[in-house]
Amino acid sequence: LMQLMRSSVETSIKRLYLRARPKKIIDDDHKAIFTHIMAREPEKAQSAAIKHVRNVNLLLQEMDREEKRDTRAMEWR
């Protein structure tokens, strides 16, 4: 199960890091988490981590919608 999860995370990261906007959002999230950890602010670090997971989920959903739209557009050609 861990290998499957790791593989899924790696695939998602590769997909997201190919685009500037998702990469910036993820980088900003990681910076916020790190900053709160280093400041010994566990509640804020936890909130930032939850926000990060939500952001990644939304970004992946957005990319899936775009890919489906592109596929439909190609079928019409």
C-alpha positions as CSV (number, residue, x, y, z in Angstrom):
1,L,0.0,0.0,0.0
2,M,2.8,2.4,0.8
3,Q,4.5,1.8,-2.6
4,L,1.2,2.5,-4.3
5,M,0.7,5.7,-2.4
6,R,4.3,6.8,-3.0
7,S,3.9,6.1,-6.7
8,S,0.7,8.1,-6.9
9,V,2.3,11.0,-5.1
10,E,5.3,10.9,-7.4
11,T,3.1,10.9,-10.5
12,S,1.0,13.8,-9.2
13,I,4.1,15.8,-8.4
14,K,5.5,15.2,-11.9
15,R,2.3,16.3,-13.5
16,L,1.9,19.4,-11.4
17,Y,5.4,20.6,-11.6
18,L,5.3,20.8,-15.4
19,R,3.1,23.9,-15.1
20,A,4.1,27.2,-13.6
21,R,1.0,28.1,-11.7
22,P,0.6,24.7,-9.9
23,K,4.3,24.6,-9.1
24,K,4.2,28.1,-7.5
25,I,1.2,27.2,-5.4
26,I,2.9,24.0,-4.2
27,D,6.2,25.7,-3.6
28,D,4.4,28.4,-1.6
29,D,2.5,25.8,0.4
30,H,5.7,23.9,1.2
31,K,7.4,27.2,2.3
32,A,4.5,28.0,4.6
33,I,4.6,24.5,6.2
34,F,8.3,24.7,6.7
35,T,8.2,28.2,8.1
36,H,5.6,27.2,10.7
37,I,7.5,24.1,11.7
38,M,10.7,26.1,12.1
39,A,8.8,28.7,14.2
40,R,7.5,25.9,16.4
41,E,3.9,26.7,15.5
42,P,2.3,23.2,15.2
43,E,-1.3,24.3,14.8
44,K,-0.3,26.7,12.0
45,A,1.9,24.1,10.3
46,Q,-1.0,21.6,10.5
47,S,-3.4,24.2,9.0
48,A,-0.9,24.9,6.2
49,A,-0.5,21.2,5.5
50,I,-4.2,20.7,5.3
51,K,-4.5,23.7,2.9
52,H,-1.7,22.1,0.8
53,V,-3.5,18.8,0.5
54,R,-6.7,20.6,-0.6
55,N,-4.7,22.7,-3.1
56,V,-3.1,19.7,-4.6
57,N,-6.5,18.0,-4.9
58,L,-8.0,21.0,-6.6
59,L,-5.1,21.4,-8.9
60,L,-5.3,17.7,-10.0
61,Q,-9.0,18.0,-10.5
62,E,-8.5,21.1,-12.7
63,M,-5.8,19.3,-14.7
64,D,-8.1,16.3,-15.2
65,R,-10.9,18.6,-16.5
66,E,-8.5,20.3,-18.9
67,E,-7.2,17.0,-20.2
68,K,-10.8,15.7,-20.7
69,R,-11.7,18.9,-22.5
70,D,-8.6,18.6,-24.7
71,T,-9.5,15.0,-25.5
72,R,-13.1,15.9,-26.5
73,A,-11.8,18.7,-28.7
74,M,-9.4,16.3,-30.5
75,E,-12.2,13.9,-31.1
76,W,-14.2,16.5,-32.9
77,R,-11.4,17.1,-35.4
